[in-house]
Amino acid sequence: MQHTWVLFGTTNPYQASRNGMFRGRPRIALTTYLGNQDEVSEQMMDNLVGESDSYTFSDDLMSVVKLITEAKSEVIMSKGQVHYEHDGYLWECIPLDELEEDDARIALNCKAVSDDEAKAIYELHPSLNPEL
């Protein structure tokens, strides 16, 4: 089933204060994806592989692994998951229609959603609608 998913990043206050993307905020929303869970997972896996030279797809393309040695690797994210941790940051996608009010507020404040997606959030959480 197709959903709109919101990508959130979370880190500790120390890292948030030193990262221009976070600008001191420990939780941010960045963008949205459209698709089912497997499609969103694949998009996230592609993003993850691009974050570090030591990350690559497993031979069966079912996970992203961190190469530790030539013979040893560690699974960072498996296909079907919609979250991963990288370098002190947690990245996760949450379906728009399942957002808790705090995350919905973050998505709106970070301008991570379109006008139509904002309207869907207002239907889910009317208290966030500035026109009410």
Protein Blocks (a to p, Z undefined) as FASTA:
>chain_A
ZZdddddddddfklmmmcfklnopabdcfbdceddfklmmmmmmmmmmmmpmkbccdfko
paccddfblmbccdfbdghiacdceehiacddddfklccfklmmmmmmnopacfklmmmm
mmmmmmlpmkZZ
